[in-house]
């Protein structure tokens, strides 16, 4: 059944999970008629957005992101909050299919009336997110969710895009053998707002303390991302709900600090500008594909680039000049 923009908007505002899901599917669609309706819907919803706390949760596979998000979400709900989870699943590079298993992994959270879980395929989009994650957040904010938790695919340094769409960037660490800082790149350390060492129990408690000390030392060599904020390094166990209260408290402290220094609004404006730049590129490429001559030129310059007739930047420049001359 096709829903009108008005029906979708009213459903979102009233918290109808079925219509929220329909709206997100509309935003994710690549069909032109769906894109037009999605733009119309987002325009109507913008007045009701901006009131949530957007939290990006990243970490290597096996760090316990799903368990952390499920139990953190339940904690937030127990504190009177509504929680939306956008779980990004890696897509197949061959057929763009996705596992989409997070809804089954977060079984207890899915039962909560004040929780909404949406798995979305990354569809090959870099940065650990889907290309419409930002727009999906707008829908969840308009639906009145207080916390929007984004579980990334865990792809390392390219997760800069996660930090570009969230208010809090939380890094989950687990204790492994050898160098505890191995695999933690400087790029990620420069982006994090909070670190949580997960899966800590009495058997590895001392190792956890040592890891925390090493992480704090590493952070001392990195310029602070936010003035007046020293990145907390906490530890506990998401599975047994140990340490999550402190994470919840620190997130709220961080948001309060950003609002007090007016960085909250400033950063969100910068994020919106980046989304604008992203969509400008998307629409230019879309317009190009509608013109046979331009698409042919695009493919020819791409072929020249791959054959190194000229360097790729020169080929891109030649194509853009042709594009601008025809528009």
PyMOL commands that set and color helices and strands:
alter all, ss='L'
color gray80, all
select helices_A, chain A and resi 5-13+17-28+32-48+65-78+102-105+107-110+133-142+156-163+186-191+205-220+244-260+263-289+292-306+312-325
alter helices_A, ss='H'
color red, helices_A
select strands_A, chain A and resi 53-58+83-89+115-121+147-151+168-174+194-198+232-235
alter strands_A, ss='S'
color yellow, strands_A
deselect
rebuild
show_as cartoon
